[in-house]
Amino acid sequence: MTPSIDELQPTLPSRGLRLLEACAITLAFPVIGWLINPDDPLLLGSGLTWLLAIAPLLVGMRYGFALGFSSGLVSVMLMGFEGWWYHGDLLSDASQRLPVAIALILVGMVAGEMADTWRRRLQQMTVVHRAQSMRLEEFIRHYQLLRVSHDQLAERLAANPFTLRDALKALEAKYRALTPGGDMLRQHGSELLSFLALHARVQQAALIPVSRQQQLQPQSAIWFGGEIALSWHDPMLLACLEQRRMICLKSAMDQGINIDAAPLLAVVPLIDIEQRIYAVVAITAMPFIDFHRGHLHLLAVLGAQLGDLLQQAQHTLQGESTDHRALVAQWVRHARDHQLTSLLIAIDFSAQLSDIQITSAIDSIVSEQRGLDRSWVTQKSDHSQRLYVLLPLTKQGAFTIYAERLKETMAAQPGIGEACQHIVISCQVIDGRRSAKKLLLAKSRPEVSHAHA
């Protein structure tokens, strides 16, 4: 363990002990000199006053300016006493002794001042060290708390591994398996509202179906969290139908909409890619901490996702195939309205590859898709095949990593190996600037139902 600065700092003795030690050091050297040469105990006759200079130097370095200066004065007094004792005059040979006396006092003063200076700096460092130690201790405690919270969160996620993407995927798969017939919102509207409330932390809301004439149908309203009195002619509801986008309190105030005594916090439309509104969700209660721009943005995106899900489910019930152009157009709209970038990957298989190799490569690619990824195969004009992979909510920088991983996966497939050189992977960014028609090849032939979501 590394010692602290408090352990390294020298501990000074008490004041009385310091005075006693300073006197002892100052008088010890003259006594030693008297034992060596009783006729010249201070060794002044040798031309060097080192015996007297040692005491002020040691005392000054050890105890500072005051005791160093005092030790120098005592040494000067000893010089006077020595002159009086041996020569009968305190100032005998003043021309020699006066410079020595001044030198002794200066030695004690300089050594003591230097010791005091370094001691003050050491004390300053001690104060700073203690302050930093307190901050470090606080940081360690917060870090330990954060680590425990992170471990608890990891355990909770391990117990519930499904993400929002997985939940949307599962909901879409369930709606694809619906049998024709019946009113979808009447049969499954409560499930849609519960899904939105669960993933957007809504406490109370109402799902109000909208007719094809874009009129509210309050008689079929479905409530979550309890029913309250709500005006079906509320200005926020009408503004949502008119503007075909989510309306919250802030946007309503910015537009000058009358919201006096309005119970609504936000109105989220379930709107598809064709701008048809299937229903609106009127939110009347949600946690205050979640009522911010980012969370409202999530509500708008979920409303659009559920609207597209309702559109696809209706096509399924009517026996229609999935419109991949509409699927791309959906994310073009999200990129344009919500700045959510996606990628459209095109994987071209050369005609030199056999059908078995192409099938193996496509299966390996489709097996690694994420929850919301979509893929489909088209025939090009030269009879070669192209696999489109739609990667929602993916930045352009991820394409390089994705392409390298695909090449490694296909190279590891039996029967492909070096044939990977006949596979070309390209990328288009869905940023809202180009339409789905421009992103997809206009001359693409009808899809081959080999690769699917």
N, C-alpha and C positions, 0 to 999 in steps of 0.2 A: 504494500500500500504506500502511496506517495505521501511523505509528511506534509502537513499543512504549514503555512507561513508562520502561524503562531508558534509551532514547535521549533522552527528555525530561528525565530527572533530571540536574541540573548536576553536573559532575565537579569535585571540589575538588582544588587543587594539593597538593603535598607539604607536610609540616609546616614545613620550613625556608623554603620559598618563601612560605608564608602569613605566617610571622613577619617575613620581609624586607619583604613587601608592606605589612603592618600598620605597621611602623616607617616605611616610606617615606611612606605616606599621612599618618601622624601628624606627621611632621616637614616634609612638603612645604608644608602650608598656613602654618606660621610663617615658613618661608623666603620664601614668596610675600608674606606680610605685611611682612617685613623689606625686601623689594625695593620694596614700595609705599610704606612709611612707616618708614624706619630708626629714627626716634625713638619709634615705638609699633608695633613689629612685630606684636603680637597684637591690635592695634586695640581695646585695652581702653578707651581714652579716648573712643571713639565711642559708648560706652554699649551696644554689641551685641557679644557674643562669638561670632558666627556662624562666624568663622574657626577657632576652636578646637573648636566643636561639630560641625563637619562631619566631622572625622576620626574621633571615636568613633562617630558615627552610621553612617558608611560601613563602618568595620571591623566594628562589631557586626552590622550587617545582612548582611555578606558572610561572616563567619567565626564568628559566635556570641558567647556570653556572655564567654568567657575573654579572647579578644583584644579585644573591645569594652571590657571593664572595664580591660584593660591599656592600651589606647589612651587611655582617660579619665585614668588615673593619669599617663601620660606627659604628657598635656596639662596636668595640674595641676603637674607638675614643671617644665614649660616656663614656666608662669606664675610660679613661684617664682624660676626662673633669670632670667626677664626682670625681676622686681622687684629682684633682687640686682644685676644688671648695670647697670640704669639708676638705681636708687634706693638701692642699697647695703643693702637689707633684703629678706629673703625674704618677710616678711609685711607689706610696706608696704601701707597702705590695706586692712587686713584686713576691714573692714566691707563692702567692695565685692568683694574677691577671694574670700572664703570661700563666699558663695552661688554664685558662678560656678564654683568648684571642685566643689562638691557637684552642681551641675547637669551639669557635664561627665561626672562619674562615673556619674550616673543615666542620662544619654543613652546612654552606652556599654553599661550594664547592661541597660536596657530593650530597646534595639535588638538586643543579642546574645541575650537570653532569647527574644524573639519569633522570631528567626531559628532558634534551637535547637528551639523548639516546632514550628514548621512543618517543620523538617528531620526531626524525629522522626516526625511524621505522614506525611511523604512516605516515610520508610523503612518504616513500617507498611504503607502502601499498596503499596509495592514487594514486600514479603513476601507480602501477600495476592494481589497480581497474579501473582506467580510460582507460588503454589499453584494459583490458578485456571487459569493457563496450562497447568500440568501436567495438571490434570483435563480441560481442554478437549482437550489433545493425546491423552489416553487415550480420551476420548469419540470423537474424530475417527477414531482407529484402529479402535475397535470399530464405529463407524458404517460405515467403509469395508469392514470384514470382513462386516458384516451386509448391506451393499449387494451385495457380490460373491456372498454366499450366496443372496440373493434373486434375483439374475440367473441363477445356476445353477439354482435351483428353477423359475424361469419357463421356462428352456430345457427343463428336464426335463418340465414340464407341457405345454409346447408339443409336445414329442415324444410325449407320452402324454395326449391331451386327454380321455380317458374318465374320468368321475367315478363314484362309487359308485352314484349314481342311474342313470346311463347303463348301468352294468353290470347292475343289477337289471332295468332295462327290456329289455335285450338277452336276458337269461336268461329272462325271462317270455315274450318273443316266441318264443324257441326252444321253450319247453315248450308253447306254444299250438299250434305246428306239428307236435307229435308225432302219430304215427299210433296208433290204438287197439291195445291188446294188450300183454301183457308186464308185468313187475313194474317199476314206475318207479324205485324206490329201488335195485333190483338193477342196472338198466341205467345209471342216471344218478346214483347215490349218490356215486360217486367224484368226479364233476364238482361236485356240491353241496358236498362236503367241501373240495375244492380252492378253490372260490369263497370259502367262509367263512375258510379258512386264509389266502388271499391278502389279503383285505380287512380281516381282524382280526389279521393278523400272528401266526397260530398256528403253532408249530413242530412239534408232534406232537399228534395227536388220533385218535379212533376214532369213526366214525358207526355207531351201533347201531340197526337198525330196531326198531320197536315194533308188535306185532300189534294187531288191533282190540280184543282183550281187555286191551290196555295191558300186555302182557308183553314183556320184552326178548327179542330174537332174536339171541343172540351168534354163532350159526353163520353169519349173514349180515353180520357186522361188516366194515366197510371201514376200513382204516388209512391214515393220512397221516403221513409222516415216520418210518416204521418201527414195527414191532409190538413191544409189551412185554407182560409178564404183568400181567393185570388181572382182578380179581375181579368177576364179573358180579353179585355180591350186595353190592357196595360200598354202604355206607350213603348216600353222596351220590347214587348212581344211583337208589336206591329213594326217597330224599327228593324228587328231581326228578320222578319219576313220580307220587308221591303229592300233592305240592303244585302240580304243573303250572306250574312256573316255574324260572328258572335258579338253580342252587345253586353258590356259590363257597366257598372256604375260610372267609372271614370270616362269611358267613351260616351256614355249617355250625357254626362254633364258637359263634356267638350262640345257635343252637338246641340246643346241647349234643350234636350228632351226633359220634359217635366217628370221628375222622379220624387215629388213630395209624397211622403208616407208610402213609398213603393216598397213592397216586401221583397222584391227581386234583387239578387246580387248580380246575376248574369243570366243570359239566355244563349244557349248553345244550339245551333242548328245541326241536325243530322243531314248533311248535304252531300250529294254525289258529284262525280266529275262533270256531269251535265248540268250542274247548278239546280238540280231538283231537290227540294227539301221534303224529306219523308216525315220528319217530326222535329219538334224543338224541345229542349230540356230546360225548364225554368228552375233555376237554382235559388232556393230561398235561405239556405243555411249551409255554411262551411267554416272550417277553422279560420280564425283571423290570420294566423301565421301563414296560411296557404294562399291568402288573397293578395297575390302579387303578379307581376307581369309574366314571369316564367311559368307559373302554374296556370294562369289563364290561357297562355299560349298552348300548354298541354291540353287543356280542355278543348280548344278549337281544333287541334290536330286529331284528338280522339273523336270529336264529332264528325269530322270529315272522313275518318277511317270507318266509322260505323255507317255513315251514309253510303260509302262505296261498297261496304259489305252488304248492305240492304240491296243495292243495285245488282251486285253479282248474284245474290241469292234469288232475286226475281228472275234474272236470266236463266239460272239453273232450273227454277221451277217451270219456266216456259220452254225448257229443252234447248236453250241457246248455248253455244260454245263461248268460252271466255274470250273477250276482246282484248288482245294484248296491247293494241294501240291505246285503248282506254286505260289499261293498267299503267302504261308509261305516262299517259297524259295526267293521271292522278298525281304522280310524283313530280311532274313538271309544274302542276299547280301548287303543290306543297313548296317547291323550290321558289316559285314566284311570289307566293303569298306569305310564306313563313321562313324563307331563307334556309330550307332544309335540303342540302345538297345530296344527290344520289349518283350512282354510276350505272351505266348500261354497258356491259361487257359483251363483245362480239368475238366468238371463237370459231374460226373458219377451219374446216377440215378439208384437206386437199383430196381430189379424186383419186390420188395414188394410194390412199388408205383403203383397206378393205372394210366391208360392212361390220365385220366382227371387231376390228380395231376401233372404229368410230363408236360402235355401241358400248364397248368397254370404257372408252374415254368419257363418253357422255354419262354413263352410269357413275363413274368415279367422281365426276364433277358435281352431279346432282346430289350425290350422297353427302357432300360436304356443305350443302347449302345451310344458311342460317334460317331463323324462324320466318322472316318476312321476304326472303329472297324468292325470286320467281325465275323460271327458265323455260324456254321453248325452242324448238328446232324449226328452221325454215330451209327451203331449197333455193339455191341461187341459180342464176341463168345458165351457168356452166355445169349444172347438175351436181355441184358439190354442196355440202351441207354446212349450215351455220347454226351455232347454238348461241342464243341470246341469254344472258344472265343479268337480271335486274337486282342490283344491290342497293336497297333503300338506306337512307341515312348514313352514307359512306362518303368520306372525303376523297378528293382526287389523289392525295398522297398515298392512299392505301392500295392503289392499283398495282404498283410495282411489287409489293409484298404478296398480293393476291395472285398475280401472274406467276411469280416464282414458285409459290406453293402449288399452283395447278400443274406447272411443268414437272415438278418433283413427283407429284402424285401420279400423273400420267406416265412418267418414265418408269415408275415402279410397277405399273400394271403389266401383267404377262401378255406378251404379244405386241406390245407397243415399242418400248425401249427407244432405239434411235429414230423411230418413226415420228417422234415428237417434233422433228424439224419440219414436218409437213403440216403442223398445226400452228396457226397464227392467232395471237390474242391481241385484240385492240380494245380501246376504251373510249367512251363518250361521257362527258360530264352533264348530268341533268341539273342545270342551274337556273332554269326558268327562262332562258333567252331564246331557246329553240323549241318548237312545238314537237309533239310526239311524232307527227308525220315526217318531219325533217330528220328526227333522230333515227327512225327506222327506215330501212331501204324501201323506197316506194314500189320497186319491182319484185319484192319478196313474194314468193308463192305461198299458198295456204300452208299452215303449220302441220308438221308431222307429230302425231300425238305420242312421241316416244318419251321426251323429257317433260316432266310435269312438276308442279310445286310439291 
